[in-house]
Structure formats: structure tokens, C-alpha cells
Amino acid sequence: MRTISVPLRLINLQDDGFHLLVEIVVFGEAGYAVVDTGASRSVFDKTLLNKHIEPEEQTETDSSSENYATTLFSTSSTALAIIPLLTIGKLKIKDYEAIALDLQSVNDTYEHFSRPRIAGIIGGDILIGYHAKIDYKKLVLQLYK
């Protein structure tokens, strides 16, 4: 197995908790995603996906779907879309079946605390799929391919 080490950014939310951010590239655009070990699936901002994928290329799902997404931030009906290439550090994931959620309220909170906008949330499907290890002391996410 090859180890891919990706730097993490620790942000303090006004002494009310911490989030780990990782830089990602989606549709050729760099952005940040929250690393959420409690999220069952990774999700991406619906606005970002709508900007790059035509609505007719997305599939709406509902709460009875197996793709129902529960994260630290929200539980909501979702849309599915294919991201041609998702990059996390040197890890490249092709044709990733993405779940889209409206992350506007999360980004509004981040903006209130002068934090960067997030493009997504990296959850269990990617973390488990790539045997992730988080080194909190070094602020590094290790993924194994």
C-alpha cells in the first residue's frame, strides 16, 4: 500500500470546538473540506455541483434512499452526481459518486467566524475506503491506496 500524507488545517470555532480542514480539488477548483469522522458519507456543496453539472445529470434522492446523508452538520434529502476527478493531496479519485447537500448554513457560520468556505465534507466512505489515519499532533491525514 502506498501512503499519501495530506496536511490538515485546524480551525477553532470561537472556543466552541474545532474542525479539521483538508484542501481538495473538485472540477479543477481548489477548496476546503471538513474531515468529519462521524459522517457516514462524504458530501459536497449543492451550489458547487450545480455550477458544474447540469441538473438533468443529477439524480434527486429522498430519505428512503440508501444515499441518505447524515453528517455533523445536517440531515437532508440529497442529489447524486458524478465528480469526474476528486483530488485530496496526491490521492486522485475518478468518477466519484457525490452526494450534494445545501451547505450554505455551514458556510454562513464559517463566514461569521472569518473561516474559509467549504466545498464539502469528507466522511466515512472515503476515510474507511482509504484506511485513513489522522495525526492530530502533526496535523496530517494519512490515506492508503
C-alpha positions in Angstrom: 0.0 0.0 0.0 1.2 3.5 -0.8 0.8 6.2 1.9 -0.5 9.6 0.9 0.1 12.3 3.5 -2.1 15.3 3.3 -1.7 18.4 5.5 -4.7 19.4 7.7 -5.7 22.8 8.9 -7.2 23.0 12.4 -9.7 25.8 12.9 -11.1 27.0 16.2 -14.8 27.9 16.1 -14.6 30.7 18.8 -13.6 28.2 21.6 -16.8 26.2 20.9 -15.0 23.3 19.2 -12.6 22.5 16.4 -12.8 21.4 12.8 -10.1 19.8 10.6 -10.0 21.1 7.1 -8.3 19.4 4.2 -7.6 21.0 0.8 -9.4 19.3 -2.1 -9.7 19.9 -5.8 -13.1 19.5 -7.4 -13.8 20.4 -11.1 -10.3 21.9 -11.2 -11.1 24.3 -8.3 -9.1 24.2 -5.1 -11.2 24.4 -1.9 -11.5 23.0 1.6 -13.5 20.1 3.0 -14.2 19.4 6.6 -12.8 16.0 7.8 -15.8 14.5 9.6 -15.2 11.1 11.2 -18.8 10.9 12.2 -20.3 11.4 8.7 -21.4 8.3 7.0 -20.7 9.6 3.5 -18.8 12.4 2.0 -21.0 15.2 0.7 -20.4 18.3 -1.5 -22.0 21.7 -1.7 -25.0 21.6 -3.9 -24.2 25.0 -5.3 -20.7 23.8 -6.4 -22.2 20.8 -8.1 -24.9 22.8 -9.8 -22.3 25.2 -11.1 -20.5 22.3 -13.0 -23.2 19.6 -13.6 -26.5 20.2 -15.3 -29.5 19.5 -13.1 -30.7 16.8 -15.5 -27.4 15.0 -15.0 -28.1 14.8 -11.2 -30.4 12.3 -9.5 -32.7 13.5 -6.7 -33.0 11.1 -3.8 -35.2 11.1 -0.7 -35.0 10.0 2.9 -35.8 6.4 2.0 -32.8 6.1 -0.2 -29.6 4.3 0.9 -27.8 7.5 -0.1 -29.5 9.5 2.7 -26.6 11.6 4.1 -26.1 12.2 7.8 -23.2 14.4 8.8 -22.3 16.5 11.7 -23.9 19.4 10.0 -27.3 18.3 8.7 -29.6 15.5 7.6 -31.3 16.2 4.4 -32.7 14.9 1.1 -29.9 14.8 -1.4 -29.0 14.8 -5.0 -26.4 12.5 -6.6 -23.9 13.5 -9.3 -20.6 12.2 -10.7 -17.5 14.2 -10.0 -15.1 13.3 -12.8 -12.0 13.8 -10.6 -11.7 14.5 -6.8 -8.2 15.2 -5.6 -7.2 15.1 -1.9 -3.4 15.7 -1.8 -1.9 13.2 -4.2 -4.9 10.9 -4.0 -7.0 11.1 -7.2 -10.5 9.6 -7.1 -12.0 9.2 -10.6 -15.8 9.2 -11.2 -16.7 9.8 -7.6 -20.5 9.4 -7.0 -21.1 12.5 -5.0 -23.9 13.4 -2.7 -24.9 17.0 -2.9 -26.3 18.9 0.1 -27.0 22.6 0.7 -24.0 23.7 2.8 -25.0 27.3 2.8 -25.8 27.4 6.5 -22.4 25.9 7.3 -20.7 28.4 5.1 -22.7 31.2 6.7 -21.4 30.1 10.1 -17.8 29.8 8.8 -18.1 33.3 7.3 -19.3 34.6 10.6 -16.1 33.3 12.3 -13.9 34.5 9.4 -13.2 31.0 8.3 -12.8 29.8 4.7 -15.8 28.5 2.7 -16.0 24.7 2.4 -16.8 22.8 -0.7 -17.6 19.6 1.0 -17.3 17.2 4.0 -15.1 14.2 3.8 -16.8 11.3 5.6 -16.6 7.6 6.3 -16.9 6.3 2.7 -13.5 7.9 1.8 -11.9 7.7 5.3 -12.6 4.0 5.6 -12.1 3.3 1.9 -8.6 4.7 2.1 -7.8 3.4 5.6 -7.4 7.0 6.9 -5.3 7.9 9.9 -5.4 11.3 11.5 -2.3 12.5 13.3 -3.6 15.4 15.4 -0.1 16.3 16.7 1.4 16.7 13.2 -1.9 17.8 11.6 -1.7 15.2 8.8 -4.2 13.0 7.2 -2.7 9.7 6.0 -4.6 7.8 3.3 -3.5 4.4 2.0 -4.0 3.5 -1.6 
